[in-house]
Amino acid sequence: MTFISKKEYTSYKRYCKTLALEDDPQLIEEYRKVHEPGNTWPEITQGMIDVGILDMEIYLLGNRLFMIMDTIAEFDHDRDMAELATKPRQSEWEAFVSRFQKTSSEATADEKWQVMERIYKLER
């Protein structure tokens, strides 16, 4: 799949996920640096694009991460996250970032990041 901007889509799916980091200020700062522009491995970004992830943002509060992931409308979370796990360097990346996370080094991204349930949406 080639890069397509989210702006080109009239409909898409949004997933919000959460994950806990180790409660260690030094590790949290290192995790921030790993995610600064230009520091994530290009294979990881390409794998996300290939499976239909249009946009992703990660926010931090204390040691709690919150991810917003927008995908193509046809995205099937279980199927496409399983496919992402097979992409080049993905398992290596998950093992690398696991040292910052309250998780095991063998866990896939889908096992680490818990999908949150939306309980409110502003209606107009």
GUKOL-421650 format. One record per residue: x, y negated, z negated of N, C-alpha, C in turn; residue number from 1. Coordinates in Angstrom, 1 decimal, decimal comma, always signed. Last residue first. Example, Ala and Ser with C-alpha at 12.3 -4.5 7.8 and 13.67 -1.06 7.14 Angstrom:
- +12,8/+2,2/-7,1/+13,7/+1,1/-7,1/+12,9/+0,0/-7,9/2 .
- +13,2/+5,7/-7,8/+12,3/+4,5/-7,8/+13,2/+3,3/-7,8/1 .
# end
This chain:
- -23,9/-16,7/-17,8/-24,3/-18,1/-17,3/-25,6/-17,9/-16,5/124 .
- -22,4/-15,1/-20,5/-23,4/-15,0/-19,4/-23,8/-16,4/-19,0/123 .
- -19,4/-13,8/-21,5/-20,2/-15,0/-21,4/-21,1/-14,9/-20,2/122 .
- -19,4/-10,7/-23,1/-19,1/-11,4/-21,8/-20,0/-12,6/-21,8/121 .
- -18,3/-8,2/-25,4/-19,0/-9,5/-25,1/-18,5/-10,1/-23,8/120 .
- -17,0/-5,9/-25,6/-18,2/-6,0/-26,3/-18,9/-7,3/-26,1/119 .
- -15,0/-3,6/-23,9/-15,5/-5,0/-23,8/-16,9/-5,0/-24,6/118 .
- -12,7/-1,6/-25,3/-14,1/-1,7/-24,9/-14,5/-3,1/-25,0/117 .
- -9,4/-0,9/-24,1/-10,3/-1,5/-25,0/-11,7/-1,6/-24,4/116 .
- -7,1/+1,8/-23,7/-8,1/+0,9/-23,0/-9,1/+0,4/-24,1/115 .
- -3,9/+1,8/-24,9/-5,3/+2,2/-25,1/-6,2/+1,3/-24,5/114 .
- -0,9/+2,9/-23,8/-1,8/+1,8/-23,7/-3,2/+2,3/-23,8/113 .
- +0,2/+5,6/-23,9/+0,6/+4,5/-24,9/-0,5/+3,4/-24,9/112 .
- -0,9/+7,1/-21,8/-1,0/+7,6/-23,2/-0,7/+6,5/-24,3/111 .
- -0,2/+5,5/-19,7/-1,6/+5,7/-19,9/-1,8/+6,3/-21,3/110 .
- +2,6/+5,8/-19,7/+2,0/+4,5/-19,9/+0,5/+4,6/-20,3/109 .
- +3,4/+8,8/-21,5/+3,2/+8,1/-20,3/+2,6/+6,7/-20,6/108 .
- +5,8/+9,8/-24,0/+4,4/+9,4/-23,6/+4,4/+8,6/-22,3/107 .
- +8,3/+10,4/-24,8/+7,7/+11,3/-23,7/+6,4/+10,8/-23,3/106 .
- +9,0/+8,8/-26,9/+9,6/+8,5/-25,6/+9,1/+9,4/-24,4/105 .
- +6,0/+7,8/-28,7/+7,1/+8,7/-28,4/+7,7/+8,4/-27,0/104 .
- +5,4/+4,7/-30,4/+5,0/+5,8/-29,6/+6,2/+6,7/-29,4/103 .
- +5,5/+1,7/-30,9/+5,1/+2,7/-31,8/+4,5/+3,9/-31,1/102 .
- +8,3/+0,5/-28,9/+6,8/+0,8/-29,1/+6,6/+1,8/-30,2/101 .
- +10,9/+0,3/-28,3/+10,3/-0,9/-28,8/+8,8/-0,6/-29,4/100 .
- +11,5/+2,7/-27,1/+12,2/+2,3/-28,3/+11,6/+1,1/-29,0/99 .
- +10,0/+2,7/-24,7/+9,5/+3,4/-25,9/+10,2/+3,1/-27,2/98 .
- +11,3/+1,7/-22,6/+10,6/+0,8/-23,4/+10,0/+1,4/-24,6/97 .
- +12,6/+4,2/-21,6/+13,4/+3,0/-22,0/+12,6/+2,1/-22,9/96 .
- +10,4/+5,8/-21,0/+11,3/+6,3/-22,0/+12,2/+5,1/-22,5/95 .
- +9,3/+4,3/-18,9/+8,5/+4,6/-20,2/+9,4/+5,0/-21,3/94 .
- +11,4/+4,4/-17,1/+11,0/+3,1/-17,6/+10,2/+3,3/-19,0/93 .
- +11,4/+7,1/-16,4/+12,6/+6,5/-17,0/+12,2/+5,2/-17,7/92 .
- +8,9/+7,3/-15,3/+9,1/+8,1/-16,5/+10,4/+7,5/-17,2/91 .
- +9,3/+5,6/-13,0/+8,3/+5,3/-14,0/+8,5/+6,1/-15,3/90 .
- +11,1/+6,1/-10,9/+11,6/+5,5/-12,2/+10,6/+5,3/-13,2/89 .
- +8,6/+6,4/-8,5/+10,0/+6,4/-8,8/+10,3/+5,6/-10,1/88 .
- +5,5/+7,9/-9,9/+6,2/+6,9/-9,0/+7,7/+6,9/-9,5/87 .
- +3,9/+9,3/-11,6/+4,8/+10,0/-10,7/+5,7/+9,2/-9,8/86 .
- +2,3/+7,5/-12,9/+3,3/+8,2/-13,7/+4,2/+9,0/-12,8/85 .
- +0,5/+6,8/-10,9/+1,5/+5,8/-11,3/+2,6/+6,6/-12,1/84 .
- -1,3/+9,0/-11,0/-0,4/+8,8/-9,8/+0,8/+7,9/-10,2/83 .
- -2,5/+8,5/-13,4/-1,7/+9,7/-13,3/-0,8/+9,6/-12,1/82 .
- -3,7/+6,1/-12,7/-2,7/+6,0/-13,7/-1,8/+7,3/-13,7/81 .
- -5,5/+7,1/-10,9/-4,5/+6,2/-10,4/-3,4/+6,0/-11,5/80 .
- -7,2/+8,9/-12,4/-6,5/+9,3/-11,2/-5,3/+8,4/-10,9/79 .
- -8,2/+7,1/-14,5/-7,5/+8,4/-14,8/-6,6/+8,9/-13,6/78 .
- -9,3/+4,9/-13,0/-8,3/+4,7/-14,0/-7,5/+6,0/-14,2/77 .
- -9,6/+4,2/-9,8/-10,1/+5,2/-10,7/-9,0/+5,3/-11,8/76 .
- -10,3/+1,5/-7,7/-9,4/+2,1/-8,7/-10,1/+3,0/-9,6/75 .
- -11,9/+0,1/-6,0/-11,9/+1,6/-5,9/-11,0/+2,2/-6,9/74 .
- -11,2/-2,6/-6,5/-12,5/-2,1/-6,9/-12,6/-0,5/-6,9/73 .
- -7,9/-3,0/-7,7/-8,8/-2,9/-6,6/-10,1/-2,3/-7,1/72 .
- -7,5/-4,6/-11,0/-7,2/-3,5/-9,9/-8,2/-3,7/-8,8/71 .
- -5,9/-6,2/-13,6/-6,9/-6,2/-12,6/-6,5/-5,3/-11,4/70 .
- -5,3/-6,0/-17,0/-4,9/-5,4/-15,7/-6,1/-5,5/-14,7/69 .
- -4,0/-7,4/-19,7/-5,1/-7,6/-18,8/-4,6/-7,0/-17,5/68 .
- -2,9/-6,3/-22,9/-2,7/-6,3/-21,5/-4,0/-6,6/-20,8/67 .
- -1,4/-7,1/-25,9/-2,7/-7,1/-25,2/-2,4/-7,2/-23,7/66 .
- +0,4/-5,9/-28,7/+0,4/-6,3/-27,3/-1,0/-6,2/-26,8/65 .
- +1,5/-6,8/-31,9/+0,4/-6,2/-31,1/+0,5/-6,8/-29,7/64 .
- +3,1/-7,9/-33,7/+3,7/-6,8/-33,0/+2,6/-6,1/-32,2/63 .
- +2,2/-11,1/-33,0/+2,8/-10,3/-34,0/+3,5/-9,2/-33,4/62 .
- +0,9/-10,9/-30,0/+0,5/-11,5/-31,3/+1,1/-10,6/-32,4/61 .
- +1,3/-11,2/-26,5/+1,8/-10,7/-27,8/+1,3/-11,6/-28,9/60 .
- +0,1/-10,1/-23,3/+0,2/-11,1/-24,3/+0,7/-10,4/-25,6/59 .
- +0,6/-9,5/-19,9/+0,7/-9,0/-21,2/+0,9/-10,1/-22,2/58 .
- -1,1/-9,0/-16,8/-0,5/-9,9/-17,8/-0,5/-9,2/-19,1/57 .
- -1,4/-8,2/-13,4/-1,2/-7,7/-14,8/-0,6/-8,8/-15,6/56 .
- -3,0/-7,4/-10,4/-2,4/-8,4/-11,3/-2,3/-7,8/-12,7/55 .
- -3,6/-5,1/-8,9/-3,5/-6,4/-8,2/-2,8/-7,5/-9,1/54 .
- -3,0/-1,8/-8,5/-3,0/-2,9/-9,5/-2,7/-4,2/-8,8/53 .
- -2,7/+0,2/-6,7/-3,9/-0,6/-6,6/-4,0/-1,6/-7,7/52 .
- -0,5/+1,8/-6,4/-1,7/+2,4/-6,9/-2,9/+1,5/-7,0/51 .
- +1,4/-0,1/-5,5/+1,1/+1,0/-4,7/-0,2/+1,7/-5,1/50 .
- +1,8/-1,8/-7,7/+1,1/-2,3/-6,4/+0,6/-1,2/-5,6/49 .
- +3,1/-0,1/-9,4/+1,8/-0,6/-9,8/+1,1/-1,1/-8,6/48 .
- +5,4/+0,4/-7,9/+4,5/+1,5/-8,2/+3,2/+1,0/-8,6/47 .
- +6,6/-2,1/-7,9/+6,1/-1,6/-6,6/+5,2/-0,4/-6,9/46 .
- +7,3/-2,4/-10,6/+6,3/-3,4/-10,0/+5,8/-2,7/-8,7/45 .
- +9,1/-0,3/-10,7/+8,0/-0,3/-11,6/+6,9/-1,2/-11,0/44 .
- +11,2/-1,0/-9,0/+10,4/+0,2/-8,7/+9,1/+0,3/-9,5/43 .
- +12,3/-3,3/-10,2/+11,5/-3,5/-9,0/+10,6/-2,2/-8,7/42 .
- +12,1/-3,6/-13,7/+12,7/-2,9/-12,6/+11,8/-3,0/-11,4/41 .
- +12,1/-6,9/-15,1/+11,5/-5,6/-15,0/+12,0/-4,9/-13,7/40 .
- +13,5/-9,3/-14,8/+14,1/-8,2/-15,7/+13,4/-6,9/-15,6/39 .
- +12,2/-11,2/-13,4/+13,4/-10,7/-12,8/+14,0/-9,6/-13,6/38 .
- +10,7/-12,7/-16,2/+10,8/-12,7/-14,7/+12,2/-12,2/-14,3/37 .
- +10,8/-10,5/-19,1/+11,0/-11,9/-18,4/+11,1/-11,7/-16,9/36 .
- +10,7/-8,1/-20,3/+9,6/-8,5/-19,5/+9,7/-9,9/-18,9/35 .
- +13,0/-8,0/-21,8/+12,8/-6,9/-20,8/+11,7/-7,3/-19,8/34 .
- +12,4/-10,0/-23,6/+13,4/-10,2/-22,6/+13,3/-9,2/-21,5/33 .
- +10,5/-8,8/-25,3/+10,1/-10,0/-24,5/+11,1/-10,2/-23,4/32 .
- +12,1/-6,8/-26,4/+11,0/-6,4/-25,6/+10,5/-7,6/-24,7/31 .
- +13,8/-8,4/-28,0/+14,3/-7,6/-26,9/+13,2/-7,2/-25,9/30 .
- +11,8/-9,3/-29,8/+12,5/-10,3/-29,0/+13,2/-9,6/-27,8/29 .
- +11,2/-6,9/-31,0/+10,2/-7,6/-30,3/+10,8/-8,6/-29,4/28 .
- +13,6/-6,2/-32,2/+13,1/-5,4/-31,2/+12,1/-6,1/-30,3/27 .
- +13,7/-8,3/-34,1/+14,8/-8,2/-33,1/+14,3/-7,3/-32,0/26 .
- +11,4/-7,9/-35,7/+11,5/-9,1/-34,9/+12,6/-9,0/-33,8/25 .
- +9,5/-5,1/-35,9/+10,9/-5,5/-36,1/+11,1/-6,7/-35,2/24 .
- +7,4/-3,0/-35,8/+7,3/-4,3/-36,5/+8,7/-4,7/-36,9/23 .
- +7,0/-1,7/-32,5/+7,6/-1,6/-33,8/+7,6/-3,0/-34,5/22 .
- +3,8/-2,6/-31,0/+5,3/-2,5/-31,0/+5,8/-2,2/-32,4/21 .
- +0,8/-1,1/-29,9/+1,6/-1,7/-31,0/+3,1/-1,5/-30,8/20 .
- -1,5/-2,1/-27,4/-0,4/-1,2/-27,8/+0,3/-1,9/-28,9/19 .
- -4,4/-2,2/-25,2/-3,6/-2,7/-26,4/-2,5/-1,6/-26,7/18 .
- -6,1/-3,6/-22,4/-5,5/-2,5/-23,1/-4,6/-3,1/-24,3/17 .
- -8,6/-4,0/-20,1/-7,9/-4,6/-21,2/-7,4/-3,5/-22,0/16 .
- -9,2/-4,1/-16,6/-9,0/-3,3/-17,8/-8,2/-4,1/-18,8/15 .
- -11,4/-4,9/-14,0/-10,5/-5,4/-15,0/-10,4/-4,4/-16,2/14 .
- -11,7/-4,5/-10,5/-11,9/-4,0/-11,8/-10,9/-4,7/-12,8/13 .
- -13,2/-6,8/-8,1/-12,1/-6,0/-8,6/-12,5/-5,5/-9,9/12 .
- -14,3/-8,5/-5,2/-14,6/-7,7/-6,4/-13,4/-6,9/-6,8/11 .
- -13,0/-9,9/-3,2/-14,3/-10,5/-3,8/-14,7/-9,7/-5,0/10 .
- -9,6/-10,5/-2,8/-10,6/-9,6/-3,1/-11,9/-10,3/-3,7/9 .
- -7,6/-12,4/-2,5/-8,2/-11,8/-1,2/-9,3/-10,9/-1,5/8 .
- -6,6/-12,9/-5,0/-7,5/-13,9/-4,4/-8,2/-13,4/-3,1/7 .
- -4,8/-10,9/-5,4/-6,1/-10,7/-6,0/-7,1/-11,7/-5,4/6 .
- -2,9/-10,1/-2,5/-3,2/-11,0/-3,6/-4,6/-10,7/-4,1/5 .
- -1,2/-7,2/-1,8/-2,4/-8,0/-1,5/-2,7/-8,8/-2,7/4 .
- +1,5/-5,4/-0,5/+1,0/-6,4/-1,5/-0,2/-7,2/-1,0/3 .
- +0,5/-2,2/+0,8/+1,3/-3,5/+0,8/+0,7/-4,4/-0,2/2 .
- +0,8/+1,2/+0,0/+0,0/+0,0/+0,0/+0,9/-1,2/+0,0/1 .
# end
